[in-house]
Amino acid sequence: MTGVEHSNRKRHFYPYTIAWFIFYILCLGLSQVRSFPTETGYFFAFIAIGVILTVLACLEWSVHILSRRLALFFITASLAWWTATMMLARSDYDFRWFQALNSIILLVGTFAIGFWLAGELEKSGHLLPVAILGALVDIWSVFMGPSKMVGQKVVEHYDKIPGVISPETWVQPPIVNFLLVNFPQPGTNYSTPTFGFGDWVFVGIFLAGCRKFGIPVYKTVGLVLLGMGLSIAVSLRFNMPVPALPFICGAFIAGNYDKLELTQKEWKLTWTIVAAIFTLGIISLLKTLFL
């Protein structure tokens, strides 16, 4: 075997992706084992491992910066299959297998969007305004926008779930539940929603962007996971949903700020857009308070 052949073979081997898939199937199988312990420690351990492996799988696939045409193909195909699996899951009380497939398809679509958007960036500094604007929009969305509605419906659904699901006690999951990547929870007959569609898009943007512009990728993986962990910790501390992107984007900026340069003109444009988003957020808040 020549060195070139060995290099090509190694390049097409995805150990993190394989580990993620095996772990996901393991969790799915253990979700049918009622005797498996469901204590809080086990719960967080499985979720933590799942999130870490998902980010690492994204890292492996981030070498494939997508063209617009290829991205459109993946996004369109993912949307079609996401719709089909969502409809199947909502029509069957034992919907875990369809929901699991739906989450995998959702990840494919979100990563495709993230990798395509990263390919459209012209320099590493453009990751800075993307991170700032993404964090601001997520704050508005979680507290006053679409994400708030999604969170409320998901919480309402899980409050209705009985201890043992049967055809007589089954509660149809809302459509918005499938905008979250769900991990099968061992020992239970339901899946646990983790991070949402937009969060994983930004993970894809950051990892693919770092690949493209030569920013240390494993350092960025650590920063992304730090942001995710902080968002979970704050959510648990205050017992309320919090936007994840401010933590993810904030950690990314703090760790890579010296590599994210912008011209004075680009800074002015960034702050102009920030001011516009902030103004719209204040208007939305005033409408909520007084109308």
C-alpha positions in Angstrom: 0.0 0.0 0.0 1.4 3.4 -1.0 1.5 6.4 1.2 -1.1 8.1 -1.0 -3.5 5.2 -0.8 -3.0 5.1 3.0 -3.7 8.8 3.3 -6.9 8.6 1.2 -8.1 5.6 3.2 -7.5 7.4 6.4 -9.3 10.5 5.1 -12.5 8.6 4.5 -12.6 6.9 7.9 -14.9 8.7 10.4 -14.4 7.2 13.9 -16.4 9.8 15.7 -19.3 9.4 13.4 -19.2 5.6 13.8 -19.0 6.0 17.6 -21.9 8.5 17.6 -24.1 6.1 15.5 -23.2 3.1 17.8 -24.0 5.2 20.9 -27.3 6.4 19.5 -28.4 2.9 18.6 -27.3 1.7 22.1 -29.4 4.5 23.7 -32.3 3.6 21.5 -32.1 -0.1 22.5 -31.7 0.7 26.2 -34.8 2.9 26.0 -36.8 -0.3 25.7 -35.2 -1.8 28.8 -37.5 -0.8 31.7 -35.1 -2.2 34.3 -32.3 0.2 33.3 -31.6 2.8 36.0 -33.0 6.3 35.2 -31.4 8.3 38.0 -30.3 11.9 37.3 -26.6 10.9 37.1 -27.2 8.4 34.3 -29.5 10.9 32.5 -26.9 13.6 32.4 -24.1 11.2 31.5 -25.9 9.8 28.5 -26.9 13.3 27.3 -23.3 14.6 27.8 -21.8 11.8 25.8 -24.4 12.2 23.1 -23.7 15.9 22.7 -20.0 15.5 22.7 -20.1 12.8 20.0 -22.5 14.9 17.9 -20.1 17.8 17.9 -17.1 15.5 17.1 -19.1 13.9 14.2 -19.8 17.4 12.9 -16.1 18.1 13.1 -15.3 15.1 10.9 -17.8 16.1 8.2 -16.8 19.8 8.3 -14.1 19.1 5.8 -16.8 19.0 3.2 -17.5 22.7 2.5 -20.6 22.5 0.3 -21.2 24.4 -2.9 -24.6 26.1 -3.2 -25.9 23.4 -5.6 -24.8 20.5 -3.3 -26.1 22.2 -0.2 -29.4 22.8 -1.9 -29.6 19.1 -2.7 -28.8 18.0 0.9 -31.2 20.6 2.4 -34.1 19.7 0.1 -33.6 15.9 0.6 -33.3 16.4 4.3 -36.5 18.5 4.4 -38.4 15.9 2.5 -37.3 13.0 4.7 -37.7 15.1 7.9 -41.3 15.7 6.9 -41.9 12.1 6.2 -40.4 10.8 9.4 -42.2 13.5 11.4 -45.5 12.5 10.0 -44.8 8.8 10.7 -43.7 9.5 14.3 -46.9 11.5 15.0 -49.1 8.7 13.7 -47.6 5.8 15.8 -47.7 5.7 19.6 -44.4 3.7 19.6 -42.7 6.5 17.7 -39.2 6.3 19.1 -37.7 4.7 15.9 -39.2 7.2 13.6 -38.2 10.1 16.0 -34.6 8.8 16.1 -34.4 8.7 12.4 -36.0 12.2 12.3 -33.3 13.5 14.6 -30.5 12.0 12.4 -32.0 13.6 9.3 -32.4 16.9 11.1 -28.7 16.8 11.9 -27.8 16.2 8.3 -29.9 19.1 7.2 -28.5 21.5 9.8 -24.9 20.6 9.2 -25.5 21.0 5.4 -26.8 24.5 6.0 -23.9 25.3 8.4 -21.2 24.0 6.0 -22.7 25.9 3.1 -22.9 29.2 5.0 -19.3 28.7 6.1 -18.3 28.3 2.5 -19.9 31.7 1.6 -17.7 33.5 4.1 -14.8 35.4 2.6 -12.5 35.6 5.6 -12.2 34.4 9.1 -13.3 37.8 10.6 -16.7 37.3 9.1 -17.3 34.6 11.8 -17.3 37.4 14.3 -20.5 39.3 13.1 -22.1 35.9 12.4 -21.6 34.9 16.0 -22.7 38.3 17.5 -25.9 38.5 15.4 -26.7 34.8 16.0 -26.5 35.3 19.7 -28.7 38.4 19.7 -31.4 36.8 17.5 -31.4 33.7 19.7 -31.9 35.8 22.8 -34.9 37.5 21.2 -36.2 34.1 19.9 -36.1 32.3 23.2 -37.6 35.0 25.3 -40.0 36.7 22.9 -40.0 34.8 19.5 -40.5 31.4 17.9 -38.2 29.5 20.2 -40.3 30.5 23.2 -43.3 29.0 21.6 -41.4 25.8 20.7 -40.2 25.4 24.3 -43.7 25.9 25.7 -45.2 23.3 23.5 -42.5 20.8 24.1 -42.8 21.3 27.9 -46.6 20.9 27.7 -46.2 17.7 25.7 -43.7 16.1 28.2 -45.9 17.0 31.1 -48.7 15.0 29.5 -46.6 11.9 29.0 -47.6 9.0 31.3 -45.2 6.7 33.0 -45.9 3.9 30.5 -46.9 4.7 27.0 -49.6 2.5 25.4 -52.1 3.0 22.6 -54.6 4.2 25.1 -52.4 6.7 26.9 -50.3 7.9 24.0 -50.1 11.7 23.5 -49.2 12.8 19.9 -46.0 14.9 20.0 -46.3 18.4 18.5 -44.6 19.2 15.2 -42.2 21.7 16.9 -40.8 18.8 19.0 -39.1 17.6 15.8 -37.2 20.9 15.4 -35.0 19.6 18.3 -32.4 16.9 18.2 -33.8 14.2 20.5 -31.7 11.5 22.2 -33.3 8.3 23.3 -33.3 8.1 27.1 -32.3 4.7 28.4 -34.8 3.1 30.8 -37.7 5.2 29.5 -40.1 5.2 26.6 -39.4 8.7 25.4 -36.5 10.7 24.0 -34.9 13.8 25.5 -34.7 17.0 23.4 -31.2 18.5 23.5 -30.2 21.5 21.4 -32.4 22.9 18.6 -32.1 23.4 14.8 -30.4 26.8 15.0 -27.8 25.8 17.6 -26.5 22.9 15.4 -26.4 25.2 12.3 -24.0 27.4 14.2 -21.9 24.5 15.3 -21.6 23.6 11.6 -20.7 27.2 10.7 -18.0 27.5 13.3 -16.3 24.1 12.7 -16.4 24.4 8.9 -15.3 28.0 9.1 -12.4 27.1 11.3 -11.4 24.3 8.8 -11.6 26.8 5.9 -9.5 29.6 7.5 -7.0 27.5 9.5 -8.3 28.2 12.9 -7.5 25.3 15.4 -10.5 23.0 15.1 -10.1 21.0 18.3 -9.7 24.2 20.3 -13.0 25.3 18.7 -14.6 22.0 19.6 -13.7 22.6 23.2 -15.1 26.1 23.1 -18.3 25.0 21.5 -18.8 22.3 24.1 -17.9 24.7 26.9 -20.7 27.1 25.6 -23.2 24.2 25.4 -22.3 23.0 28.9 -22.7 26.5 30.4 -26.1 27.0 28.7 -27.3 23.7 30.3 -25.9 24.7 33.7 -27.6 28.1 33.7 -30.8 26.5 32.5 -30.7 24.0 35.4 -29.7 26.6 37.9 -32.6 28.9 37.2 -35.0 26.1 36.1 -35.9 27.9 32.8 -35.1 27.7 29.1 -32.1 29.9 28.1 -30.7 30.7 24.7 -27.7 28.5 24.0 -26.1 30.6 21.2 -25.0 33.4 23.5 -22.9 30.9 25.4 -21.7 29.0 22.3 -20.9 32.1 20.3 -19.5 33.9 23.3 -17.1 31.1 24.0 -16.1 30.9 20.4 -15.4 34.6 20.2 -13.5 34.7 23.5 -11.2 31.8 22.4 -10.6 32.9 18.8 -10.9 36.7 19.0 -7.3 37.3 17.9 -8.0 35.4 14.6 -11.2 37.3 13.8 -10.2 40.6 12.2 -12.7 43.1 10.7 -12.1 46.4 8.9 -13.5 49.6 10.4 -16.2 49.6 7.7 -17.2 46.0 8.6 -17.4 46.9 12.3 -19.7 49.8 11.5 -22.0 47.6 9.5 -22.0 45.0 12.2 -22.9 47.5 14.9 -25.6 49.0 12.7 -27.3 45.6 12.3 -26.8 45.0 16.0 -28.6 48.3 16.8 -31.4 47.4 14.4 -31.9 44.0 16.1 -31.7 45.5 19.5 -34.3 48.1 18.6 -36.7 45.5 17.2 -36.2 43.5 20.4 -37.2 46.5 22.5 -40.2 47.1 20.4 -41.3 43.5 20.7 -40.8 43.7 24.5 -42.9 46.8 24.8 -45.7 45.2 22.7 -45.6 42.2 25.1 -45.8 44.4 28.2 -48.4 46.9 27.1 -50.6 45.2 24.5 
